[in-house]
């Protein structure tokens, strides 16, 4: 494996696969344990800290858009990444394998798309862009015509466009996730007579 390929693997693809894989594995293992130990009620309440953690992680988005002016953006970004990952794990454990209502499941699917789009944007996109630009340069230096270069990088460029779309999806899907979650939370609070 040459150096570029091995750094692509170790710095981008491996962390992406691990972060997503561990999220799935921890959800399955956690849900299994909660059921085995008759602690399913804990999972039910994990929805609350999970939601609060995700809301707290949004400080980064507020800082980025200058809604708030305090806080180091770099630290807030780390908080955003760790907080949304952990918060999602809690919400996934909270969702468990219970299927009664459609609204919270739609919210969970939107949350999943949100997590994946965040990871694609953070770990895969920058490097993929560099790769396609590098390939273009490489073919141009070998003296290929403009059309030949475009033909050679066509599928990589299509993949890159699809990945760019993931990044663009991050905020709209967050809004879908927030609205659906709010619907679910308000209906539960009404049911509990908290509001
Ligand atoms: C303050 C936050 C939350 C509270 C208090 C809460 C409360 C609850 C309660 C009490 C249930 C059980 C309902 C039942 O047994 O029929 C439930 C189920 C569920 N919740 Fe939440 N939840 C919260 C946040 C979330 C979020 C943010 C999501 C997803 C993004 C979510 C997804 C789900 C799912 C998928 C279920 C299972 C629904 C089913 O049984 O079909 N919850 N929630």
Boltz pocket constraint, residues with backbone or C-beta under 6 A from the ligand:
constraints:
  - pocket:
      binder: B
      contacts: [[A, 44], [A, 47], [A, 48], [A, 51], [A, 91], [A, 94], [A, 95], [A, 96], [A, 98], [A, 99], [A, 100], [A, 101], [A, 102], [A, 104], [A, 105], [A, 107], [A, 108], [A, 111], [A, 177], [A, 181], [A, 184], [A, 185], [A, 188]]
      max_distance: 6.0
